[in-house]
Amino acid sequence: MGFTLTISEGKERGREYTFSQPEVCIGRTAENDLVLTEPGVSRRHVKIRDDGGRFVVEDLGSANGTKVNGSPVTEDQLKDGDSIQVGPVVFAFAPIATEGDGATRIFDPADVEKKAAATRKARDQAARGAGGQRRAVTSVVPRVKDPARPLARAGNVAVARAGAAPGQSRAVSKRPANAVAPEPQKSASERARQRRAANTPLARVKLWWAEAPKKQRMIAGGGGGAGLLVVLLLLASAMSHGGAAAVLTGDESKVTFPIGPEPSTDTWGTGMDGVGHETVDKAQFEFIFPVTAKKAVATLHFESAGVQRPETVDVAVNTIHVGFLEPSFGDNPKAQEISIPPKYLHPNEKNRVVFDNLKNPPGQEPWYLGQVWIEVHQLPEDTPENLKRRAQAAISVGDRAWDARKIGADNTFKAWKAYEQAQLYLEAVDEKVDELDVVRQKIRDAQRELDSLCSAQMLKGIAAEKQNHADDAIAIYKNALLYFPEKDHSCFKQLHDKLNNLE
């Protein structure tokens, strides 16, 4: 027995996810089964579980709460058609009743319209301040204008989990067998790539013809052969001088680069100084995830610059979204790291990482990527009690260093490393440990402070260099190394590079 969640309100309205596992977690971080990056969604926001044949929704202590049919809930039983609000996203819930192998619940259009009418009525009552109404049923799909026409669900949903084993969840599109399939809609990224590939006048004309509305094609065709030729030539000329960016010579967006356990000396991106590999569209990498112990975790490290807006460059591992490049200010690289849940990785096999520039058409958004490497930690093997005890000891070391960070230059770094060690102990515990979220937040706080220290010291040194005070700049960079005594933070290399250039 499984269930579907269809987005009825949100920026991806109509997208449907199907789950067959007994428990599904929804939240902002990559460790969840369904990841939502919208503002207002907590790290671990809500859980839906199969409780003896009935489905129950449980809020996981989220900051903004969870609502069922518009009412806040801590835990509630779900019924077919109920709406679940997670931050700004509203899902329509529907259990899947199987009748033999492969049977899938088919929606009746009239029933869908009835549910939609009930939803609108309930929302109108809520807007007027009416209370105590019955649980409203939320429409699974947009209103059907012609009940006699077979219903086709909107959306084309990608697999949510790569390489899922039998019994695991795959988020896939479901469409009734007798439905009329809508014409697939190309994403902005696909359209941009097609425009870049159309690098001859004839190819541009063909692409325009395929994308033009029917009315424009009728006008272009109604003018006869000569008129059509003039129109097409004008279009080809216009497209060759404007619109999509032309294909850049040497664009390596389709090349896959190997990365390993040491920071790469290569750089990727476009439109910025220091880029060694021109990757206008995306930068692709592969690595081996070696596992010799019972369990292991991986962290993707990199530095970026030039990205001024959030959600400009998507980061995916084995086709699964794990994060975005964070915005940075100026040309100074910003060190970043993303923890990759082990369930997304293929042990002792090649794994793929893709940094996808979502700006369309690509080439108009400068971005820089460097110091890319993958850190793998074999998790310690011990009893849960000993792992928790060792984690608590590491947390205590980190807290003492953090409280004394204004006294000793390297105390912030020591706190950061101690918290990371505590995280490894807690990751090795099979059951969910509440302290794990606390430790992850401590790691983020220490990381932000280290980034701030790095930026401040680098700016001081660069200012001294611009004033031709090389000796002062050297002293500043050497003093900054007290904050970064080891190479674990990218500022260690940045400072040494500056010193090597000046001394």
Sequence and secondary structure as in RCSB ss.txt:
>XXXX:A:sequence
MGFTLTISEGKERGREYTFSQPEVCIGRTAENDLVLTEPGVSRRHVKIRDDGGRFVVEDLGSANGTKVNGSPVTE
DQLKDGDSIQVGPVVFAFAPIATEGDGATRIFDPADVEKKAAATRKARDQAARGAGGQRRAVTSVVPRVKDPARP
LARAGNVAVARAGAAPGQSRAVSKRPANAVAPEPQKSASERARQRRAANTPLARVKLWWAEAPKKQRMIAGGGGG
AGLLVVLLLLASAMSHGGAAAVLTGDESKVTFPIGPEPSTDTWGTGMDGVGHETVDKAQFEFIFPVTAKKAVATL
HFESAGVQRPETVDVAVNTIHVGFLEPSFGDNPKAQEISIPPKYLHPNEKNRVVFDNLKNPPGQEPWYLGQVWIE
VHQLPEDTPENLKRRAQAAISVGDRAWDARKIGADNTFKAWKAYEQAQLYLEAVDEKVDELDVVRQKIRDAQREL
DSLCSAQMLKGIAAEKQNHADDAIAIYKNALLYFPEKDHSCFKQLHDKLNNLE
>XXXX:A:secstr
 EEEEEEEESTTTT EEEE SSEEEEESSTTSSEE  STT  TT EEEEEETTEEEEEE S SS EEETTEEESE
EE  TT EEEETTEEEEEEEE   STT      HHHHHHHHHHHHHHHHHHHTT  S       SSS  S TTS 
         SSTT  TTS        TTS        HHHHHHHHHH  SHHHHHHHHHHHS HHHHHHHHHTHH
HHHHHHHHHHHHHHHHSSS    TT  TT EEE  SS  S EEEESSTT SEE SSEEEEEEEB   SS EEEEE
EEEEES  STTSEEEEETTEEEEE     TTS EEEEEEE GGGS BTSEEEEEEEE  SSTTSS EEEEEEEEE
EEE     HHHHHHHHHHHHHHHHHHHHTTTTSTTHHHHHHHHHHHHHHHHHTSSS  THHHHHHHHHHHHHHHH
HHHHHHHHHHHHHHHHTT HHHHHHHHHHHTTT  STTSHHHHHHHHHHHHH 
